[in-house]
Amino acid sequence: MELLLSGYIYIPVTNPERSVEWYAKYLHFETAFEDPLYVEMRSTTGIRILLIVSEEAVNSQMMYSNGPQAAYGFVVPDIDQARQWLVDHGIEVRRISNYQGKSFGFYDPDGNIIELWSDYPKA
């Protein structure tokens, strides 16, 4: 039997309405389902994110020796264009790094670090 996998990402948020608006505006996700515990959003490429209501300010990131890093990321075809688009829309972004492909991070309204990648190495 072949497993046909898809995926989803849990993202903790304190204000679902604000986060739905933000993820729609800046990452082009659309709302697929809402209930009192979470909002499911989907991209046109099939990525699913579940905005989970967190009453306390909890964010998703990993701590590395050089500081906090994204716990999740997305791949884009042109990293420079994506970064400039976010800057043009007032999003504070980190510098581009070139380790295993070009990438940079930025924050959602709850402080979750998001990373965008381009030129990701092929397996």
N, CA, C and O atoms as a GROMACS GRO file, in nm:
protein
  492
    1MET      N    1   0.084  -0.118   0.000
    1MET     CA    2   0.000   0.000   0.000
    1MET      C    3   0.088   0.124   0.000
    1MET      O    4   0.184   0.133   0.076
    2GLU      N    5   0.055   0.217  -0.085
    2GLU     CA    6   0.127   0.344  -0.091
    2GLU      C    7   0.050   0.448  -0.009
    2GLU      O    8  -0.070   0.467  -0.029
    3LEU      N    9   0.120   0.514   0.082
    3LEU     CA   10   0.058   0.621   0.159
    3LEU      C   11   0.067   0.751   0.081
    3LEU      O   12   0.177   0.795   0.047
    4LEU      N   13  -0.044   0.812   0.053
    4LEU     CA   14  -0.046   0.941  -0.015
    4LEU      C   15  -0.060   1.048   0.092
    4LEU      O   16  -0.170   1.075   0.142
    5LEU      N   17   0.051   1.109   0.126
    5LEU     CA   18   0.053   1.203   0.237
    5LEU      C   19   0.029   1.346   0.192
    5LEU      O   20   0.071   1.388   0.084
    6SER      N   21  -0.037   1.416   0.275
    6SER     CA   22  -0.053   1.560   0.263
    6SER      C   23  -0.009   1.613   0.399
    6SER      O   24   0.045   1.536   0.478
    7GLY      N   25  -0.029   1.739   0.427
    7GLY     CA   26   0.017   1.786   0.556
    7GLY      C   27  -0.060   1.906   0.608
    7GLY      O   28  -0.137   1.970   0.536
    8TYR      N   29  -0.036   1.933   0.735
    8TYR     CA   30  -0.094   2.050   0.799
    8TYR      C   31   0.001   2.094   0.909
    8TYR      O   32   0.085   2.016   0.954
    9ILE      N   33  -0.012   2.218   0.951
    9ILE     CA   34   0.074   2.277   1.053
    9ILE      C   35  -0.015   2.342   1.157
    9ILE      O   36  -0.105   2.419   1.123
   10TYR      N   37   0.009   2.311   1.285
   10TYR     CA   38  -0.059   2.380   1.395
   10TYR      C   39   0.015   2.509   1.426
   10TYR      O   40   0.138   2.508   1.442
   11ILE      N   41  -0.057   2.619   1.434
   11ILE     CA   42   0.002   2.748   1.467
   11ILE      C   43  -0.077   2.809   1.582
   11ILE      O   44  -0.196   2.835   1.566
   12PRO      N   45  -0.013   2.832   1.698
   12PRO     CA   46  -0.085   2.892   1.811
   12PRO      C   47  -0.109   3.041   1.788
   12PRO      O   48  -0.018   3.114   1.749
   13VAL      N   49  -0.232   3.086   1.814
   13VAL     CA   50  -0.267   3.227   1.797
   13VAL      C   51  -0.354   3.272   1.914
   13VAL      O   52  -0.428   3.192   1.972
   14THR      N   53  -0.346   3.399   1.949
   14THR     CA   54  -0.428   3.452   2.057
   14THR      C   55  -0.554   3.521   2.006
   14THR      O   56  -0.652   3.533   2.079
   15ASN      N   57  -0.550   3.566   1.882
   15ASN     CA   58  -0.664   3.638   1.825
   15ASN      C   59  -0.690   3.579   1.686
   15ASN      O   60  -0.631   3.624   1.588
   16PRO      N   61  -0.779   3.480   1.677
   16PRO     CA   62  -0.801   3.412   1.549
   16PRO      C   63  -0.844   3.505   1.436
   16PRO      O   64  -0.799   3.488   1.322
   17GLU      N   65  -0.929   3.600   1.465
   17GLU     CA   66  -0.975   3.690   1.359
   17GLU      C   67  -0.858   3.769   1.300
   17GLU      O   68  -0.846   3.781   1.178
   18ARG      N   69  -0.773   3.821   1.386
   18ARG     CA   70  -0.656   3.897   1.340
   18ARG      C   71  -0.563   3.806   1.258
   18ARG      O   72  -0.512   3.846   1.154
   19SER      N   73  -0.541   3.684   1.307
   19SER     CA   74  -0.451   3.592   1.239
   19SER      C   75  -0.507   3.547   1.104
   19SER      O   76  -0.432   3.537   1.007
   20VAL      N   77  -0.636   3.520   1.098
   20VAL     CA   78  -0.698   3.483   0.970
   20VAL      C   79  -0.675   3.594   0.868
   20VAL      O   80  -0.638   3.567   0.754
   21GLU      N   81  -0.698   3.717   0.908
   21GLU     CA   82  -0.678   3.831   0.818
   21GLU      C   83  -0.531   3.840   0.775
   21GLU      O   84  -0.502   3.860   0.657
   22TRP      N   85  -0.439   3.824   0.869
   22TRP     CA   86  -0.296   3.836   0.841
   22TRP      C   87  -0.248   3.726   0.745
   22TRP      O   88  -0.181   3.755   0.647
   23TYR      N   89  -0.284   3.599   0.775
   23TYR     CA   90  -0.240   3.488   0.690
   23TYR      C   91  -0.304   3.496   0.551
   23TYR      O   92  -0.242   3.454   0.453
   24ALA      N   93  -0.423   3.549   0.541
   24ALA     CA   94  -0.486   3.568   0.410
   24ALA      C   95  -0.414   3.678   0.332
   24ALA      O   96  -0.384   3.662   0.214
   25LYS      N   97  -0.388   3.789   0.398
   25LYS     CA   98  -0.328   3.904   0.331
   25LYS      C   99  -0.184   3.880   0.288
   25LYS      O  100  -0.148   3.911   0.175
   26TYR      N  101  -0.102   3.824   0.378
   26TYR     CA  102   0.040   3.815   0.350
   26TYR      C  103   0.087   3.682   0.292
   26TYR      O  104   0.187   3.678   0.221
   27LEU      N  105   0.016   3.573   0.323
   27LEU     CA  106   0.057   3.443   0.271
   27LEU      C  107  -0.048   3.378   0.182
   27LEU      O  108  -0.030   3.266   0.135
   28HIS      N  109  -0.158   3.448   0.159
   28HIS     CA  110  -0.263   3.409   0.064
   28HIS      C  111  -0.334   3.278   0.098
   28HIS      O  112  -0.375   3.203   0.009
   29PHE      N  113  -0.348   3.250   0.228
   29PHE     CA  114  -0.427   3.136   0.271
   29PHE      C  115  -0.574   3.177   0.273
   29PHE      O  116  -0.607   3.293   0.296
   30GLU      N  117  -0.662   3.080   0.249
   30GLU     CA  118  -0.806   3.104   0.254
   30GLU      C  119  -0.869   3.018   0.362
   30GLU      O  120  -0.827   2.904   0.383
   31THR      N  121  -0.969   3.071   0.430
   31THR     CA  122  -1.037   2.998   0.536
   31THR      C  123  -1.116   2.881   0.476
   31THR      O  124  -1.193   2.899   0.382
   32ALA      N  125  -1.096   2.762   0.532
   32ALA     CA  126  -1.167   2.642   0.487
   32ALA      C  127  -1.268   2.594   0.590
   32ALA      O  128  -1.371   2.538   0.554
   33PHE      N  129  -1.239   2.616   0.719
   33PHE     CA  130  -1.327   2.565   0.825
   33PHE      C  131  -1.300   2.644   0.952
   33PHE      O  132  -1.185   2.677   0.983
   34GLU      N  133  -1.407   2.673   1.027
   34GLU     CA  134  -1.392   2.742   1.155
   34GLU      C  135  -1.476   2.672   1.260
   34GLU      O  136  -1.588   2.628   1.234
   35ASP      N  137  -1.420   2.662   1.380
   35ASP     CA  138  -1.498   2.623   1.496
   35ASP      C  139  -1.439   2.695   1.617
   35ASP      O  140  -1.341   2.768   1.600
   36PRO      N  141  -1.493   2.679   1.736
   36PRO     CA  142  -1.442   2.756   1.851
   36PRO      C  143  -1.296   2.726   1.889
   36PRO      O  144  -1.233   2.807   1.955
   37LEU      N  145  -1.243   2.610   1.848
   37LEU     CA  146  -1.107   2.573   1.887
   37LEU      C  147  -0.999   2.611   1.786
   37LEU      O  148  -0.885   2.638   1.824
   38TYR      N  149  -1.035   2.615   1.659
   38TYR     CA  150  -0.934   2.645   1.557
   38TYR      C  151  -0.999   2.693   1.427
   38TYR      O  152  -1.120   2.678   1.406
   39VAL      N  153  -0.914   2.750   1.342
   39VAL     CA  154  -0.954   2.786   1.206
   39VAL      C  155  -0.859   2.715   1.111
   39VAL      O  156  -0.737   2.728   1.123
   40GLU      N  157  -0.915   2.641   1.017
   40GLU     CA  158  -0.832   2.577   0.915
   40GLU      C  159  -0.826   2.669   0.795
   40GLU      O  160  -0.929   2.716   0.745
   41MET      N  161  -0.703   2.694   0.748
   41MET     CA  162  -0.683   2.774   0.628
   41MET      C  163  -0.602   2.689   0.529
   41MET      O  164  -0.524   2.603   0.569
   42ARG      N  165  -0.622   2.716   0.400
   42ARG     CA  166  -0.552   2.639   0.297
   42ARG      C  167  -0.494   2.734   0.192
   42ARG      O  168  -0.550   2.839   0.162
   43SER      N  169  -0.380   2.690   0.138
   43SER     CA  170  -0.320   2.764   0.027
   43SER      C  171  -0.371   2.704  -0.103
   43SER      O  172  -0.431   2.596  -0.103
   44THR      N  173  -0.348   2.773  -0.213
   44THR     CA  174  -0.390   2.720  -0.343
   44THR      C  175  -0.309   2.597  -0.382
   44THR      O  176  -0.350   2.521  -0.469
   45THR      N  177  -0.193   2.577  -0.317
   45THR     CA  178  -0.110   2.460  -0.345
   45THR      C  179  -0.141   2.343  -0.253
   45THR      O  180  -0.076   2.239  -0.262
   46GLY      N  181  -0.239   2.358  -0.164
   46GLY     CA  182  -0.283   2.248  -0.079
   46GLY      C  183  -0.225   2.246   0.061
   46GLY      O  184  -0.254   2.154   0.138
   47ILE      N  185  -0.144   2.343   0.097
   47ILE     CA  186  -0.090   2.348   0.233
   47ILE      C  187  -0.204   2.386   0.327
   47ILE      O  188  -0.282   2.476   0.298
   48ARG      N  189  -0.211   2.318   0.441
   48ARG     CA  190  -0.313   2.348   0.541
   48ARG      C  191  -0.246   2.398   0.668
   48ARG      O  192  -0.147   2.341   0.713
   49ILE      N  193  -0.300   2.504   0.723
   49ILE     CA  194  -0.257   2.551   0.854
   49ILE      C  195  -0.378   2.552   0.945
   49ILE      O  196  -0.489   2.586   0.903
   50LEU      N  197  -0.357   2.514   1.070
   50LEU     CA  198  -0.463   2.514   1.169
   50LEU      C  199  -0.426   2.618   1.274
   50LEU      O  200  -0.334   2.597   1.353
   51LEU      N  201  -0.498   2.730   1.275
   51LEU     CA  202  -0.475   2.835   1.372
   51LEU      C  203  -0.547   2.795   1.500
   51LEU      O  204  -0.670   2.804   1.509
   52ILE      N  205  -0.469   2.752   1.599
   52ILE     CA  206  -0.522   2.699   1.725
   52ILE      C  207  -0.527   2.812   1.827
   52ILE      O  208  -0.428   2.881   1.849
   53VAL      N  209  -0.642   2.829   1.889
   53VAL     CA  210  -0.658   2.934   1.989
   53VAL      C  211  -0.576   2.900   2.112
   53VAL      O  212  -0.592   2.793   2.171
   54SER      N  213  -0.488   2.991   2.150
   54SER     CA  214  -0.405   2.977   2.268
   54SER      C  215  -0.430   3.099   2.356
   54SER      O  216  -0.397   3.211   2.319
   55GLU      N  217  -0.490   3.076   2.473
   55GLU     CA  218  -0.525   3.188   2.560
   55GLU      C  219  -0.400   3.256   2.615
   55GLU      O  220  -0.402   3.376   2.644
   56GLU      N  221  -0.292   3.182   2.630
   56GLU     CA  222  -0.167   3.240   2.674
   56GLU      C  223  -0.082   3.271   2.551
   56GLU      O  224  -0.098   3.208   2.447
   57ALA      N  225   0.007   3.366   2.564
   57ALA     CA  226   0.094   3.403   2.452
   57ALA      C  227   0.200   3.295   2.433
   57ALA      O  228   0.309   3.304   2.491
   58VAL      N  229   0.170   3.195   2.354
   58VAL     CA  230   0.263   3.087   2.321
   58VAL      C  231   0.292   3.101   2.173
   58VAL      O  232   0.202   3.124   2.093
   59ASN      N  233   0.420   3.087   2.136
   59ASN     CA  234   0.448   3.088   1.993
   59ASN      C  235   0.533   2.968   1.956
   59ASN      O  236   0.597   2.906   2.042
   60SER      N  237   0.532   2.936   1.829
   60SER     CA  238   0.605   2.817   1.783
   60SER      C  239   0.737   2.860   1.722
   60SER      O  240   0.741   2.927   1.619
   61GLN      N  241   0.843   2.820   1.787
   61GLN     CA  242   0.978   2.841   1.737
   61GLN      C  243   1.070   2.743   1.807
   61GLN      O  244   1.036   2.686   1.910
   62MET      N  245   1.186   2.724   1.750
   62MET     CA  246   1.284   2.634   1.809
   62MET      C  247   1.405   2.717   1.851
   62MET      O  248   1.440   2.815   1.785
   63MET      N  249   1.467   2.678   1.961
   63MET     CA  250   1.584   2.751   2.008
   63MET      C  251   1.711   2.679   1.962
   63MET      O  252   1.735   2.564   1.999
   64TYR      N  253   1.790   2.747   1.882
   64TYR     CA  254   1.920   2.697   1.839
   64TYR      C  255   2.028   2.773   1.914
   64TYR      O  256   1.999   2.867   1.987
   65SER      N  257   2.152   2.732   1.897
   65SER     CA  258   2.263   2.800   1.964
   65SER      C  259   2.276   2.945   1.920
   65SER      O  260   2.328   3.028   1.995
   66ASN      N  261   2.231   2.977   1.798
   66ASN     CA  262   2.239   3.114   1.749
   66ASN      C  263   2.107   3.190   1.762
   66ASN      O  264   2.089   3.294   1.699
   67GLY      N  265   2.016   3.140   1.844
   67GLY     CA  266   1.891   3.210   1.871
   67GLY      C  267   1.769   3.138   1.820
   67GLY      O  268   1.779   3.026   1.768
   68PRO      N  269   1.650   3.201   1.834
   68PRO     CA  270   1.526   3.136   1.791
   68PRO      C  271   1.518   3.120   1.640
   68PRO      O  272   1.560   3.208   1.563
   69GLN      N  273   1.464   3.006   1.598
   69GLN     CA  274   1.447   2.976   1.457
   69GLN      C  275   1.305   2.929   1.431
   69GLN      O  276   1.234   2.888   1.523
   70ALA      N  277   1.264   2.936   1.306
   70ALA     CA  278   1.130   2.895   1.267
   70ALA      C  279   1.106   2.748   1.294
   70ALA      O  280   1.194   2.665   1.274
   71ALA      N  281   0.986   2.717   1.340
   71ALA     CA  282   0.945   2.578   1.357
   71ALA      C  283   0.877   2.528   1.231
   71ALA      O  284   0.854   2.407   1.218
   72TYR      N  285   0.845   2.616   1.138
   72TYR     CA  286   0.784   2.577   1.011
   72TYR      C  287   0.820   2.677   0.904
   72TYR      O  288   0.856   2.791   0.933
   73GLY      N  289   0.810   2.634   0.780
   73GLY     CA  290   0.843   2.722   0.669
   73GLY      C  291   0.773   2.679   0.542
   73GLY      O  292   0.711   2.573   0.535
   74PHE      N  293   0.785   2.763   0.444
   74PHE     CA  294   0.722   2.740   0.315
   74PHE      C  295   0.825   2.766   0.206
   74PHE      O  296   0.916   2.846   0.225
   75VAL      N  297   0.812   2.700   0.092
   75VAL     CA  298   0.903   2.715  -0.020
   75VAL      C  299   0.840   2.809  -0.122
   75VAL      O  300   0.723   2.796  -0.157
   76VAL      N  301   0.920   2.904  -0.171
   76VAL     CA  302   0.876   2.999  -0.272
   76VAL      C  303   0.971   2.991  -0.393
   76VAL      O  304   1.087   2.955  -0.376
   77PRO      N  305   0.923   3.025  -0.512
   77PRO     CA  306   1.010   3.015  -0.630
   77PRO      C  307   1.118   3.123  -0.635
   77PRO      O  308   1.226   3.099  -0.690
   78ASP      N  309   1.092   3.242  -0.579
   78ASP     CA  310   1.189   3.352  -0.587
   78ASP      C  311   1.198   3.420  -0.450
   78ASP      O  312   1.112   3.499  -0.413
   79ILE      N  313   1.304   3.388  -0.376
   79ILE     CA  314   1.319   3.437  -0.240
   79ILE      C  315   1.334   3.589  -0.234
   79ILE      O  316   1.279   3.653  -0.145
   80ASP      N  317   1.407   3.646  -0.329
   80ASP     CA  318   1.428   3.791  -0.328
   80ASP      C  319   1.296   3.865  -0.353
   80ASP      O  320   1.267   3.965  -0.288
   81GLN      N  321   1.219   3.816  -0.447
   81GLN     CA  322   1.090   3.877  -0.478
   81GLN      C  323   0.994   3.865  -0.360
   81GLN      O  324   0.924   3.960  -0.326
   82ALA      N  325   0.990   3.747  -0.296
   82ALA     CA  326   0.902   3.726  -0.180
   82ALA      C  327   0.941   3.818  -0.066
   82ALA      O  328   0.855   3.878  -0.002
   83ARG      N  329   1.070   3.830  -0.039
   83ARG     CA  330   1.118   3.916   0.069
   83ARG      C  331   1.081   4.061   0.042
   83ARG      O  332   1.032   4.131   0.131
   84GLN      N  333   1.106   4.106  -0.080
   84GLN     CA  334   1.077   4.245  -0.114
   84GLN      C  335   0.927   4.274  -0.103
   84GLN      O  336   0.888   4.381  -0.058
   85TRP      N  337   0.843   4.179  -0.144
   85TRP     CA  338   0.699   4.198  -0.135
   85TRP      C  339   0.657   4.218   0.010
   85TRP      O  340   0.576   4.306   0.040
   86LEU      N  341   0.711   4.136   0.101
   86LEU     CA  342   0.679   4.150   0.243
   86LEU      C  343   0.729   4.283   0.298
   86LEU      O  344   0.657   4.350   0.372
   87VAL      N  345   0.850   4.322   0.262
   87VAL     CA  346   0.905   4.452   0.306
   87VAL      C  347   0.816   4.565   0.256
   87VAL      O  348   0.784   4.656   0.332
   88ASP      N  349   0.776   4.559   0.130
   88ASP     CA  350   0.689   4.662   0.072
   88ASP      C  351   0.556   4.672   0.143
   88ASP      O  352   0.491   4.776   0.139
   89HIS      N  353   0.513   4.564   0.208
   89HIS     CA  354   0.386   4.562   0.281
   89HIS      C  355   0.404   4.581   0.432
   89HIS      O  356   0.313   4.555   0.510
   90GLY      N  357   0.522   4.627   0.471
   90GLY     CA  358   0.544   4.665   0.610
   90GLY      C  359   0.579   4.553   0.705
   90GLY      O  360   0.573   4.572   0.826
   91ILE      N  361   0.614   4.436   0.653
   91ILE     CA  362   0.651   4.324   0.740
   91ILE      C  363   0.801   4.331   0.767
   91ILE      O  364   0.882   4.345   0.675
   92GLU      N  365   0.838   4.323   0.895
   92GLU     CA  366   0.979   4.321   0.931
   92GLU      C  367   1.034   4.182   0.903
   92GLU      O  368   0.982   4.083   0.953
   93VAL      N  369   1.139   4.176   0.823
   93VAL     CA  370   1.198   4.049   0.784
   93VAL      C  371   1.344   4.043   0.828
   93VAL      O  372   1.410   4.145   0.846
   94ARG      N  373   1.392   3.922   0.845
   94ARG     CA  374   1.533   3.899   0.876
   94ARG      C  375   1.613   3.899   0.746
   94ARG      O  376   1.558   3.900   0.636
   95ARG      N  377   1.744   3.899   0.762
   95ARG     CA  378   1.831   3.896   0.644
   95ARG      C  379   1.821   3.759   0.576
   95ARG      O  380   1.782   3.660   0.639
   96ILE      N  381   1.856   3.754   0.449
   96ILE     CA  382   1.857   3.628   0.375
   96ILE      C  383   1.983   3.552   0.414
   96ILE      O  384   2.093   3.608   0.415
   97SER      N  385   1.966   3.426   0.444
   97SER     CA  386   2.080   3.338   0.470
   97SER      C  387   2.090   3.240   0.355
   97SER      O  388   1.992   3.213   0.286
   98ASN      N  389   2.210   3.188   0.334
   98ASN     CA  390   2.229   3.095   0.223
   98ASN      C  391   2.292   2.967   0.275
   98ASN      O  392   2.410   2.939   0.252
   99TYR      N  393   2.212   2.890   0.346
   99TYR     CA  394   2.254   2.761   0.398
   99TYR      C  395   2.152   2.658   0.354
   99TYR      O  396   2.035   2.666   0.392
  100GLN      N  397   2.193   2.563   0.274
  100GLN     CA  398   2.102   2.463   0.218
  100GLN      C  399   1.990   2.530   0.138
  100GLN      O  400   1.875   2.487   0.143
  101GLY      N  401   2.024   2.633   0.066
  101GLY     CA  402   1.927   2.713  -0.010
  101GLY      C  403   1.906   2.846   0.060
  101GLY      O  404   1.935   2.859   0.179
  102LYS      N  405   1.858   2.943  -0.012
  102LYS     CA  406   1.834   3.076   0.045
  102LYS      C  407   1.706   3.076   0.127
  102LYS      O  408   1.606   3.014   0.090
  103SER      N  409   1.710   3.147   0.240
  103SER     CA  410   1.592   3.155   0.326
  103SER      C  411   1.598   3.282   0.411
  103SER      O  412   1.704   3.344   0.426
  104PHE      N  413   1.483   3.318   0.465
  104PHE     CA  414   1.476   3.426   0.563
  104PHE      C  415   1.353   3.404   0.650
  104PHE      O  416   1.260   3.334   0.611
  105GLY      N  417   1.355   3.464   0.767
  105GLY     CA  418   1.243   3.451   0.859
  105GLY      C  419   1.174   3.584   0.883
  105GLY      O  420   1.230   3.691   0.858
  106PHE      N  421   1.052   3.574   0.932
  106PHE     CA  422   0.974   3.690   0.972
  106PHE      C  423   0.870   3.641   1.072
  106PHE      O  424   0.856   3.521   1.093
  107TYR      N  425   0.797   3.733   1.132
  107TYR     CA  426   0.705   3.699   1.241
  107TYR      C  427   0.560   3.726   1.205
  107TYR      O  428   0.529   3.823   1.136
  108ASP      N  429   0.471   3.637   1.253
  108ASP     CA  430   0.328   3.666   1.242
  108ASP      C  431   0.289   3.752   1.363
  108ASP      O  432   0.374   3.780   1.447
  109PRO      N  433   0.162   3.794   1.373
  109PRO     CA  434   0.122   3.884   1.483
  109PRO      C  435   0.141   3.827   1.623
  109PRO      O  436   0.147   3.903   1.719
  110ASP      N  437   0.152   3.694   1.637
  110ASP     CA  438   0.171   3.634   1.768
  110ASP      C  439   0.317   3.601   1.798
  110ASP      O  440   0.347   3.540   1.900
  111GLY      N  441   0.408   3.640   1.710
  111GLY     CA  442   0.549   3.613   1.732
  111GLY      C  443   0.596   3.478   1.683
  111GLY      O  444   0.709   3.439   1.710
  112ASN      N  445   0.510   3.405   1.611
  112ASN     CA  446   0.553   3.280   1.549
  112ASN      C  447   0.650   3.314   1.436
  112ASN      O  448   0.620   3.398   1.351
  113ILE      N  449   0.764   3.248   1.435
  113ILE     CA  450   0.861   3.273   1.328
  113ILE      C  451   0.824   3.186   1.208
  113ILE      O  452   0.805   3.065   1.221
  114ILE      N  453   0.814   3.248   1.093
  114ILE     CA  454   0.786   3.181   0.967
  114ILE      C  455   0.912   3.192   0.882
  114ILE      O  456   0.976   3.297   0.880
  115GLU      N  457   0.947   3.087   0.812
  115GLU     CA  458   1.063   3.092   0.725
  115GLU      C  459   1.020   3.064   0.583
  115GLU      O  460   0.940   2.974   0.558
  116LEU      N  461   1.072   3.141   0.490
  116LEU     CA  462   1.051   3.115   0.348
  116LEU      C  463   1.183   3.067   0.291
  116LEU      O  464   1.289   3.122   0.322
  117TRP      N  465   1.176   2.964   0.207
  117TRP     CA  466   1.292   2.904   0.144
  117TRP      C  467   1.280   2.913  -0.008
  117TRP      O  468   1.170   2.915  -0.062
  118SER      N  469   1.394   2.918  -0.073
  118SER     CA  470   1.402   2.910  -0.218
  118SER      C  471   1.528   2.832  -0.251
  118SER      O  472   1.620   2.827  -0.170
  119ASP      N  473   1.534   2.773  -0.364
  119ASP     CA  474   1.651   2.697  -0.405
  119ASP      C  475   1.681   2.585  -0.307
  119ASP      O  476   1.797   2.550  -0.287
  120TYR      N  477   1.579   2.529  -0.246
  120TYR     CA  478   1.599   2.421  -0.150
  120TYR      C  479   1.664   2.303  -0.221
  120TYR      O  480   1.622   2.267  -0.331
  121PRO      N  481   1.765   2.243  -0.162
  121PRO     CA  482   1.835   2.132  -0.228
  121PRO      C  483   1.741   2.019  -0.266
  121PRO      O  484   1.650   1.983  -0.191
  122LYS      N  485   1.763   1.965  -0.382
  122LYS     CA  486   1.680   1.851  -0.427
  122LYS      C  487   1.732   1.724  -0.364
  122LYS      O  488   1.853   1.705  -0.349
  123ALA      N  489   1.640   1.636  -0.328
  123ALA     CA  490   1.678   1.508  -0.263
  123ALA      C  491   1.746   1.416  -0.360
  123ALA      O  492   1.784   1.305  -0.324
   0.00000   0.00000   0.00000
